[in-house]
């Protein structure tokens, strides 16, 4: 048996599992994930840029993706300009698709 090859594979596997564990643990700390105070879109929130389905999907992605690593920020606590600067960076970190990032942006900016 080629022990050198076996050891290299084993080391790589242990490193990969360790990195995955650290990544998961860093995003699984106890968070304030209470969504009761978050904005819930209604038909009156529909804009030329955002349908009700867009806003609802954006809320769902926001809750399920953003809340994994940090507490929720109320969409109303930041300006549209702030959200437009924040979402691209956070979407990349959260592994969101362009479509999901657009939905979150519509949700947090209320379709503006």
Secondary structure, DSSP 8 states (H G I E B T S, - for coil): --HHHHHHHHHHHHHHHHHHHHHHHHT-S------TTS----GGG--SS--HHHHHHHHHHIIIIITTTS----GGGS-HHHHHHHHHHHHHHHT--HHHHHHHHHHHTTT-
